[in-house]
Amino acid sequence: MVTFRKSLLLLAIISLMAVAANAQVGITNPLTCVANAGDPTIVRSEGLAELVGDVVLICSGGQPTALNMPVPQINFRVFVNTTVTSRLLSGSHNEALLMIDEPGALDNQGNPVGTQMICGSDSGCPMTGTGEEPGVDYGNTYNVWQGTAITGNVNSSGNTIEWLGVPVDPPGTQAVRVIRITNVRVNAAERGVGNGLIPTRLTMYISAFGSTALPITNPTVEVAFIQKGMDFSATNASFLQCEDPEDTMTVTFEEWFATAFKVRNIANRNAGGDVASPVPQMVPGFIYNTETGFYNPGFGAWNAGVAGLASQGTRLMASFSNIPAGVSLRVSNRNVGGDDKATLVSGGSPMSWGSATGTSTVGLSGGSGSATWEIIGDDPIRTDYVQFRVYVDYTPNTQAGSPALGTGTVAGSYAPLSDLVTATSADLQPRFESRSDDIDHITINSCATNLLWPYVTNQAGFDTGLVISNTSKDPGWVVPQSGPCEIYYYGNSNGGPPPSMDTTPEVGAGGYAVWTLSSGGGVKDFGEGLEGTIAAAPGFEGYVIAHCQFQYAHGFGFISDLGAQKLAQGYIALILDQSIYGCDDCKDGKMSRTGSKSEPLNQ
């Protein structure tokens, strides 16, 4: 509405200037037009089908066509400095519209003036003159024309639209003629955001030619500025393979300008979170700030009844990758942060706000999947964000491999992503390219304990006994775990190489592995006798590291002369892992050298 009022003011000024000039010289000026951008807008640099601002031609002068004589027909053509992606409709026509004298504009009481009538003929709907000023009354005849995409050998860059055979009757000295071009969509991603300080400018050049001259003053106008539309961020969390997942993460999509997130149609903004069917948006020059442009569902020619109608509101997608096997994800059905309203797209449509109170599972294939939400409520005069929760689910297991270890990532983007960068009849409007870089989001850590005996020996008349206890059989304090231990020897055996790595039998909760270097040993599970075999390491001297596939492992070493008759020394094995209870005592807050989390017990 603001734009229309500005146009009226400009019309009045031009009319007065024309009248004054005619009074001075006593002649009729030739028909001329002045081009201006009705409302240059900001478009998203990620967008492949972004609506640019309308262009308005204010035309004055000339002699109205004589009574019953053919009104001169003009061919209009526009060129944009990027690829035009206005939706293709039937034949070669597209959704870009040209209209004359603002049919359907609102008067001071809010009532529409004139009736919008679309020309449904390729011949241009010829008209005849009235012989009087201000010429043809476009409020009661054909006043809307549908564009044609110019492509192929004529225009391989696909940046041109034309309207052929548009009858333009000169208004004479007492009025002006207004020509509006609307519903032009472009590939903004093709141009980029420039140097980041001054936005890239999108310009439109307008030409007019036909059965009479129609000079255009200032034929090149700025119709949009390109800016990055969104920033994406995500929190991350680490989980232990053998414990129930408790933490949740969040993903956040933040606008970089106030209209980067838009509802599909004005009906959605007025619905309070309900998903509404589109309603007309047919006031010329009115700023709706929706993904839909000028939209009159009553137009029938060449499918123009869908001209300007967006396929959906702004959609935001979180793309998950490398999610460890055995892990499933759920996301909140609606945003938990931000003042805009966004709900999960399910079955092709967004949920209504009231029904989107729970969570939904993300479909994963090969560790990859995505969740998409649509903006169903927005504030076009405020920069906002929307935030969603991500939940991790898996069945805890003490054995490596279920769930798998690893780190899953997430990336954020608008949706849908597309590689169709030119005009099309098939793909969605709007559509986008690119996404954020992958962000570490979910890490599954092993439930393991790494033990170090810094000195053991079976030389010079000494022997060492070693014990690994699995203390996870507590009265309900921890989840019982079990697993084998890998034993690594570092040193020498009577001057030769150390023994190869040995793996113990599985050590159950409440059980322990026990062996001596000289004789080997086995495992005693809770309430059972010695089972399995741990190989001996006769003649070995050095240090030992054990990697146990459970968290609550504790070790003890006992060095003595044979028979422990004279000398003996016992000590607790060192735990090489970060505490599962926090990292307050970690150096500089960093993880341990193993990356595992276990139970140091203040050793």
Phi, psi and omega in degrees: 000322179300316182297319181297317179296321176299320180296318179299318178298317179295321178299316181297318180297313181297320179299315179298318179298320181294316180298316181297318180296318181294322180295329183283319187253344176073023180229165177265125178290151175291158179294124176222159180231148173245126181266139171212154177277117182300322182197082177302130186246171172263130178243158185277132181294342179276350191276140176256350181214067184265136177283125175266171180292157177292156170245135182239131173254124176258112187248137182217165177084193181080172180250122178307146182299138180299157183304128176066010176266151182297133175289135180303137180258132184243138171261122178256140178221137176239145178235130179247148182277032169201174182291134176277132182235023174305136187303134174281136179246214183295141180063225179261006182283156176227185188274354179291135186238148171240130180228153184244133174063033169051052179297134181087001175295155185268138175276187183295341177265004179082015180262141180291142179251122180084167181243134179280122181231118183270137177285124183251030183228139177291343179279353172096002177059071181302151179229163174242154186281167178257341182079002182229153173286144004267029178085205183302136175273098184286355176284348184229023177213190180298128184219004179228131178234144184264139183284164176234129179284131178257111183224195177071212183295332180291320182211083185293339180281346177064036183248018190232142173229145176224157175232117187261142171065041179275118179288120179239109181270123178302139185277348183084209189263346189256000184208178175231159176249131182251125177242122183245135175246126186219170178064037174266119176253147183222164174273095180285329181298332181297330184265333179076184187258011178071215183273004178086345179265311177246123183301150173296137183261137172256127182240155178232131175254132183245131175235151179222130180207155180167222184281353175211161180284144175219082180296143179239119174282137180057061185287349179251123182228154175274128184247347180192162174233137185264131177217148173305135187266337192205151170239144182237139176217161181208145172273166178228160180211150177250141182232150178263133186305328188258004183238152177299134178290133182239325183289155170239157177245172175228151169237140187229131176246123186239130177292146172259349169208162196295336181250023177288330175252124184224147172286165182294316190211156182303334180298324180293319180295330182271358188266356177064032178104349173280150179273113188253153174287148182298146174240163181301143170233077197235023173269115182302131176081354180287138182267102182273335182054047174235170176293335176278142177266222174290129188215114175238103183293351181279348178290132182249334187296131174049041178063023181291353175294348175249004180302131178085343184283122177287152177288331184195168171285180178302128178245143184235132187234132170257120182254118182261139181222153175058031177292126184303145179301142181090355180256134172242157183237146170234150177232154176291139183288341176219164185290144180255357177215152182095155183269338172294162177247130178219138180230158183295138174278119183227126183065026177093349183230152177287148174290154171287154185301317184293332182266357186259048185270343185258214180232163176226147180282137177276127177288118182247139175223119183062030179083005181237148178182177183210160173230137182233134177241153179240140176289120178243359176204129185216167174236104187287358179246022181214132175282129187222184177214163171228141184229141182231152177267148176236128182247142179252135178229138170194165177267118181301142180212141181273352181263137178301137176112348181210102356288162181290153176278154176146180182236124175265151183240168176219145174228150182243151180197168163290168177216153358280150171280145186211155172250011176272104189254005177238179180297142183209158174259352190260323189273171187277156176236121358279170174213166194216165170235164174072163176205172180288167173292154177295138179242132175302129190233318186223125177236128174257114180262150178289151171268093187218158172232134178246117186251145178233122167259106189290343176206126173223157180205148168225048179229162175055038176081011179247158175221159179233130171259141181232144180225136170239118180257136174262101188264027182272006176264077181254168180284060175090007182278324183228165176280124179301139180228161177207162179165167178277171175236135175265129185250123181244132181252133179231113182155224180214160177242099182053042178087354178258185181292156179287165177296157175289163178302139180237146179245127180285161166300166179299133178259113182281165177302129182085000180257182179204152173259135182221134179199162172243155179298324186285325190238350184078199182179215182193201183240136172245107176281170187302118178076014183234168179273184182294130181228154175068186185223134167247123187293146175286161176228064186297140177077009183276146171215133181157221176230162185231137171239133176243132176252107184255135185271050170202157189278328191261051177266138176223141186239155177221141177235143183224113180254131178207164169290164184300124182087356179052046184268332186237311186234140178204146177211127176243149178206159178275134177296142178283141176261125188270002190258165172287149179292139175287350182263005180134181184232032183299328182258012178283142180295122180056023178071014184269161177292163175290174182290340181272334186083354180272165176235128180214205190241089183292331181058040174055041183291000000 
